[in-house]
Amino acid sequence: MSETNPVNIAAWLPIRAQQQPDRMAVAFPSGRDRDGSTRYTQLTYRELETLSNEYARGLMARGLTPGMRSVLMVQPSLEFFGLTFALFKIGVSMVCVDPGMGIKNLKKCLAEAQPQAFIGIPKAHVARLILGWARSSLQINVIVGPKFNLPGMTSLARIRRIGAAQVDLSFPETSAEQMAAILFTSGSTGIPKGVVYTHANFVAQVEALKHAYQIEPGEVDLATFPLFTLYAPALGMSAVIPEMDFTQPGSGDPLKII
């Protein structure tokens, strides 16, 4: 596979990991140092490629197959990066909803998407169980969070351990026309609508950004919308995630972002 003609954006990750294995791929705020400055946890390109491969193989071993749809309700984090690229790699369509759309709309959106898998933080799983989100279609549930587990769910830590032991498990081929994601609008101007993205859509967006802004590998990207940060590793940039509440961008502290 050539760098200039990828099938999906995840195909760029091993290329970048080979070109610049020790360069920072993503940095995420993880607390504060004694002087009050923000502490960041980082992943190099090699580490991000390894993490996404382990997640991908673990999810395949758990039963996720190409063509399935999986809800991803994970806060912006290193796990978010690894899981998104993992889903792309194994041909599972990512279903993303904006929690700000409200509980009623959220339930309708998930009923419309009919996901077979649900990958989320504990709070999302508790809400799913209480409110009956996608109850008729879900088959596989993965919980993301340290020391958290609930009956009938598999922890992401276990998924990773399984994947790390499945080094010979190859990924299925995906096509450019294959559905990569269903992204629901916020519903701020009406009923939330699910927009289907193919792998070709994401690839075209990466190419458009690269040519419009003359982006070169080695640059640094600061994005205040989490999904946009996925383009940075594909472009060979380092993605820095600011310390802010992404569900309420207007409340962000400009000094922290600067």
Secondary structure, DSSP 8 states (H G I E B T S, - for coil): --TTS-SSGGGHHHHHHHHSTTSEEEEEEEEE-TTS-EEEEEEEHHHHHHHHHHHHHHHHHHT--TT-EEEEE--SSHHHHHHHHHHHHHT-EEEE--GGG-HHHHHHHHHHH--SEEEE-HHHHHHHHHHTTTTTT--EEEE-STT---TT-EEHHHHHHHHHT-TT-------TTSEEEEEE---TTSS--EEEEEHHHHHHHHHHHHHHHT--TT-EEE-SSGGGGGHHHHHT-EEE--SS-TT-GGG--HHHH-
